[in-house]
């Protein structure tokens, strides 16, 4: 049983997420104390977001001091990021039990730069809070002035339930991204033409292409239900352009008209914006990609 402590009173997303991380890391074998009493804090195994001390060796994770802990990027930590750095690995192993050791490391890194970083920045006033941001939603579990009978620790634990679900789903998505990256990497390694990747399942490829720095890839072919698509790769992760748009003569064509324009007998459509086209078979989608690539 791990005895952990944080402050009582109004809670924020960082202490809620920090506790959610510790709860996952211990498999629920955890006991919570919420107090600002220094003598009581001294007896805890882990103290976060209170106490005026940051010391990884003794598991003290406050960040409110003048000499507060800073990420290598210069961005400030909150208790969530400090706890994630030391307990994220154990949390991921519990939340994603099928993940390989290599995948666990990558998932921890993805959350460190994603969800956990957002919590850190929001808590330190380095991001603008909005009504729909998950940190704002978590903090809405605090009692309002009109709810004098709302029990404080119960409210905190309800917020923890919500944060724990967000944490679990974010880890699951990160694991899927790791698996997708591996699939895309294998497909790229076995490709006959480095400009064309052919996937055998509907794996999300968009981030993997850039994370793997596959700069030569122009098109990705993959199944889509009972059909297949050929997607043009954008020049950048957030771009709506394409490295090589599908031919202008195909734009907006469907079925017989696209068959006539391409000579591919089972071609079905080409989006007017020329970023995706399709065929009924893998062979048809590959043929469309090869025509678009040209000699």
CORLIN-V794501 format. One record per backbone hydrogen bond with DSSP energy under -1.0 kcal/mol. CO is the residue of the C=O (numbers start at 0). NH is the residue of the N-H. Records with the same first field share a line. If there is no record, write none. Layout:
BEGIN
CO=NH ; NH
END
This chain:
BEGIN
1=30
2=44 ; 45
3=32
4=47
5=34
11=15
12=16
13=17
14=18
15=19
16=20
17=21
18=22
19=23
20=24
21=25
22=27
23=26
25=28
27=29
28=1
30=3
32=5
36=40
37=41
40=43
45=4
46=60
52=61
54=59
58=46
59=54
60=48
65=67
68=76
70=73
74=70
77=81
78=82
79=83
80=84
82=86
83=87
86=90
87=91
88=92
89=93
90=94
91=95
95=98
99=103
100=104
101=105
102=106
103=107
104=108
105=109
106=110
107=111
108=112
110=115
113=117
114=118
115=119
116=120
117=121
118=122
119=123
120=125
121=124
129=132
132=136
133=137
134=138
137=140
138=141
143=146
146=149
150=154
151=155
152=156
153=157
154=158
155=159
156=160
157=161
158=162
159=163
160=164
161=165
162=166
163=167
164=168
165=169
166=170
167=171
168=172
169=173
170=174
171=175
172=176
173=177
174=178
175=179
176=180
177=181
178=182
179=183
180=184
181=185
182=186
183=187
184=188
185=189
192=195
194=217 ; 218
196=220
200=202
204=208
206=210
207=211
208=213
212=214
217=232
218=196
219=230
220=198
221=228
223=226
226=223
227=278
228=221
229=276
230=219
232=242
235=238
246=249
247=250
249=252
252=269
253=256
254=258
255=259
256=260
257=261
258=262
263=266
265=279
267=254
268=277
269=251
270=273
273=245
274=231
275=270
276=229
277=267
278=227
280=284
281=285
282=286
283=287
284=288
285=289
286=290
287=291
288=292
289=293
END
